């Protein structure tokens, strides 16, 4: 019986740790440096950077969500933190195909990362 109690306490502790780390209010603010490219090319073509500014812009204008491919290979999905939510292509379109520095809160779920962009500018 004591073994079951210990196991339940460990499971409860693990649940509390996960729940605390998943708290959106606890999302860290980070700075990400990388290229803005369309999500389809980031995944299907395995690109390290966009083919061209024109290509990234054309894909975005056709409806492909733009993402930030960080220097370390991590893909950040730009999201809004509002309800109702909105697409972030208008914020990223001026930088399509370019290298940027973006600052914002980063959220992680499963293997995906998303960023609520507070500031974005061309990388220096």
Secondary structure, 3 states (H helix, E strand, C coil): CHHHHHHHHHHHHHHHHHHHHCCHHHCCEEEEEEEEEEHHHHHHHCCCCCCCHHHHHHHHHCCCCEEEEECCCCEEEECCCCCCCCCCHHHHHHHCCCEEEEEEEEEEECCEEEEEEEEEEECC
